[in-house]
Amino acid sequence: MYITFSGDVDQFALYRRLPLKAVSRAWGYFNGLRLPVWLRTPAFSLYIWLFDCQLHEAAVTDLTSYKNLSEFFRRQLRAGVRPVDHSHVLTSPADGRVLYNGKVINGALEQVKGVTYSLKGFLGPFQGLLGPCSNKLCQTTPYANISYLDLTLNPNNDLHHGCICNTSTFDRAMEEDDDLIGRLLVHPENMLHYCIIYLAPGDYHRFHSPADWTVMARRHFPGELFSVKPGVARWLQGLFNYNERAVYTGKWRHGFFSMTAVGATNVGSINVYFDEELVTNTGESHDPGFYTDKYFCPKNGRGKGIRIKQGQAFGDFNLGSTIVLLFEAPEDFEFKSPPGSKILVGKPLGHYSRKSILN
């Protein structure tokens, strides 16, 4: 497995035994309970005070208008509060704090400085990651993955919802990280870059598209629901490979592009507005590394994927969590926001050198 830690073995074993999924489902249920009108203002005011929420930015500032905590968590912002800087090809998808960013080196990403996780453990195998896709409604293809190496079809999970897009099974020997990178890159001279943004409980809980791109597939890992707070990220190596996540993959102007919503403790659900079939934190038991693939096809049958505009609303968390961007770009692409910095939706994430601009 790709999970290690820097603490006591017994401490980690105890943490894994905590009923985090059950607690998160209970929290999600609690968030959806309708509050009496008289309780809304004091309850939400307490939350605002505890987590430093910026209520003045919300489209609706009357606290009695929010029927439950879930509505308040997922509140919309006023028009113009988060202008998108379209002069940059990549902008922040969420309000939050940059945990880490950089280039994928030797198949590893850093979740915080000095603590890495595996690219192939995070994305899974290349086959099926971006398709294939027919001109009809596409099937969700279930796979079981043991230690990310032994990949076979799982005959006990019938999740077919349309045409069969891919009936082949995977090779039992999974490709190495370098091979995976080579297959992801459309242009060999480019590199894979990544950025991890942590959304705290007080942040704006909706996330947006960071670029103009085409979403071609979704890979859903049910996974665990460990906390994604920076303190835990420093302690638990491979955290993002373990947690539940929805990996949306596709292409943008430079080649491969992906945006991943990572679940966490007390995140009642991950909602993606164009993907109503995504259901998270169901309570079902799966083998480690189990995932399902879904492919997106337009209704008119022309082309592939769903075109998403920069700044377009993408989805929301029912409480804070993490967004991971992984994308292909020229080698000299540089991030503007260093690890630890606060970032807002629509603000530029990076830029090219003059050489790339001229080319």
Salt bridges, closest charged atoms under 4 A:
GLU57 OE1 - ARG82 NH2 2.77
ASP85 OD2 - HIS88 ND1 3.22
ASP95 OD2 - ARG82 NH2 2.67
ASP150 OD1 - ARG172 NH2 3.18
ASP158 OD1 - HIS160 ND1 3.90
GLU176 OE1 - LYS120 NZ 3.75
ASP203 OD1 - LYS342 NZ 2.48
GLU244 OE2 - HIS220 NE2 2.75
ASP275 OD2 - ARG218 NE 2.77
ASP275 OD1 - LYS294 NZ 3.03
GLU277 OE1 - LYS294 NZ 3.64
GLU284 OE1 - HIS286 NE2 3.56
ASP293 OD1 - ARG219 NE 2.67
GLU334 OE1 - HIS351 NE2 3.98
